[in-house]
Amino acid sequence: MASATQGYSTRRISQSGEFLVFGGTVEARLLCEWLSARNTCKVTVCCVTKYGGELVEGLANVEVLVGALDDEQKNRLIATHAYDCIVDATHPYATHVTHSIEELARAHGISHVRLLRKENEAQDCTLVHSMEEAAELLEKRSGNILLTTGSKDLATFVNAIPDFEQRIYARVLPLESSISNATDLGISTGHIIAMKGPFSAELNCALIHEYDIKVLVTKASGTAGGFEEKLEAAKRCRCELVVVSRPVQESGLDLEEVKDYLESEYGA
């Protein structure tokens, strides 16, 4: 287990620990719920989006900070706390964020652990290795497309598909920033599905039928990201499922292993 963590400091906490969690994911919420219920430590959770903050709000002993922090703000945060360990529970596709968290931990000599999302086996689907590859593939396909890859990657598909106005339906979070990003790219409001998950296979099927979807595009988002429900819906509706694989194979610990690590090393 120790090999999957960055052991810059491994001091055991005799009473209560203090942890900094970079989250915004279901895994971050589950970890914070566990830490809060133990009532033995203090936790600060940093979430870039309001949605990420909502996942962990209201937990005892958990302070939630919403919004992107620059380097100066991160350094000031650490300077005003006695964090024993930093947990990176960010999205598996946010590789640049993971790198910056590693650098932050190293610079301050604080232990760091990466909380990994379990990845589903991609079966009965078309696997690609990047958003660009997915967009090139879709340009050659016919029929309507349901994108469930988030608002940040919409430009890649819009730029690659000449008739995107008619073919692309984008499912994004019901946030003003996500919706405005889609409309700014030329996607009409009638082709924007602003919804917050989790999504059942039945709901996915309903959307596929409603918009006559022929290709469903998703990231390899794991169980927490609703991958199995998308796979099931694609099978039922005989819709092609295009899966964008994770950018890198990371080292780290799953949720239960992170719990064990924080408990054994810091008395969480």
NORMOUR-V147439 format. One record per pair of residues at least 12 apart in sequence whose ideal C-beta (glycine too) atoms are under 6 Angstrom apart, sorted by the first residue. I is the first residue (numbers start at 1). GAP is how many residues later the second one is. D is the distance in Angstrom with one decimal. If there is no record, write none. Layout:
BEGIN
I&GAP&D / I&GAP&D
END
This chain:
BEGIN
1&260&6.0 / 4&247&5.4 / 4&248&5.4 / 4&249&5.1 / 5&108&4.4 / 6&106&4.1 / 7&104&5.9 / 8&101&4.9 / 8&102&5.8 / 8&103&5.4 / 9&100&5.9 / 9&101&6.0 / 9&102&5.0 / 13&71&5.8 / 13&253&4.6 / 13&254&4.8 / 16&24&5.3 / 16&25&5.0 / 17&24&4.3 / 17&67&4.6 / 17&249&4.1 / 17&251&5.4 / 18&24&4.7 / 18&64&5.5 / 18&65&5.4 / 18&66&5.8 / 19&24&5.1 / 19&66&5.4 / 20&24&5.1 / 20&63&4.6 / 20&66&4.8 / 21&22&6.0 / 21&24&4.7 / 21&66&4.6 / 21&68&5.8 / 22&24&5.1 / 22&66&5.4 / 22&68&5.3 / 22&79&5.6 / 23&22&5.0 / 23&24&5.5 / 23&66&4.8 / 24&23&4.3 / 24&24&5.9 / 24&28&2.9 / 25&64&5.6 / 25&66&5.8 / 26&198&4.0 / 27&62&5.0 / 27&88&5.4 / 27&90&5.8 / 27&228&5.7 / 28&61&3.7 / 29&26&4.2 / 29&27&5.3 / 30&225&5.9 / 32&13&5.9 / 32&24&4.8 / 32&27&5.6 / 32&30&5.3 / 34&225&5.9 / 36&23&4.1 / 36&24&5.0 / 36&25&5.5 / 36&26&5.3 / 41&227&5.2 / 42&19&5.3 / 43&19&4.6 / 44&19&4.8 / 45&19&5.1 / 46&19&4.9 / 47&19&5.4 / 48&20&5.1 / 50&16&5.7 / 51&122&5.5 / 53&13&3.9 / 74&30&5.7 / 78&30&5.3 / 83&27&5.7 / 84&182&5.0 / 85&26&4.3 / 86&19&4.8 / 86&24&5.5 / 86&26&4.8 / 87&26&5.6 / 87&28&5.7 / 88&13&4.6 / 88&26&4.8 / 89&26&4.2 / 92&25&5.2 / 92&154&5.3 / 95&152&5.4 / 113&145&5.9 / 114&138&3.2 / 115&143&5.0 / 116&134&6.0 / 116&136&4.2 / 116&138&5.7 / 117&105&4.3 / 117&107&5.8 / 118&104&5.3 / 118&136&6.0 / 119&101&5.8 / 119&103&5.3 / 120&102&5.8 / 120&107&4.9 / 122&121&5.0 / 125&116&4.1 / 125&118&4.8 / 126&116&4.8 / 127&116&5.2 / 127&118&5.9 / 128&116&5.6 / 129&116&5.4 / 131&22&4.7 / 131&25&4.5 / 131&113&6.0 / 132&24&6.0 / 134&83&5.9 / 134&108&5.5 / 134&110&5.3 / 135&21&5.0 / 135&22&4.8 / 135&25&3.6 / 138&23&5.9 / 139&21&5.2 / 139&22&5.2 / 141&74&5.6 / 143&71&2.8 / 144&23&5.4 / 144&67&5.7 / 144&68&5.3 / 144&69&5.1 / 144&70&5.7 / 145&22&5.4 / 145&23&5.2 / 145&70&4.9 / 146&23&5.1 / 146&67&4.4 / 146&70&4.9 / 147&23&4.9 / 147&70&5.0 / 148&23&4.9 / 148&70&4.9 / 149&68&5.8 / 149&70&5.6 / 151&21&4.5 / 151&27&4.0 / 151&30&4.6 / 154&16&5.9 / 154&28&5.8 / 154&31&5.5 / 155&30&5.8 / 158&27&4.8 / 169&22&5.0 / 169&42&5.0 / 170&12&5.3 / 170&17&5.7 / 170&22&5.6 / 171&22&4.3 / 172&22&5.9 / 173&23&5.9 / 174&20&4.1 / 174&22&5.8 / 179&15&5.7 / 197&29&5.7 / 198&28&5.6 / 199&27&5.3 / 199&30&5.9 / 200&29&5.8 / 201&28&4.5 / 201&31&4.0 / 201&32&4.7 / 204&25&5.8 / 204&26&5.8 / 204&29&3.4 / 205&28&4.7 / 205&31&5.6 / 205&32&5.6 / 208&29&4.5 / 208&31&5.4 / 213&26&5.7 / 215&25&4.7 / 215&27&6.0 / 216&18&5.3 / 216&23&5.3 / 216&25&5.3 / 217&25&4.7 / 218&12&5.0 / 218&25&5.9 / 219&25&5.1 / 220&23&5.4 / 220&25&5.2 / 220&26&5.4
END
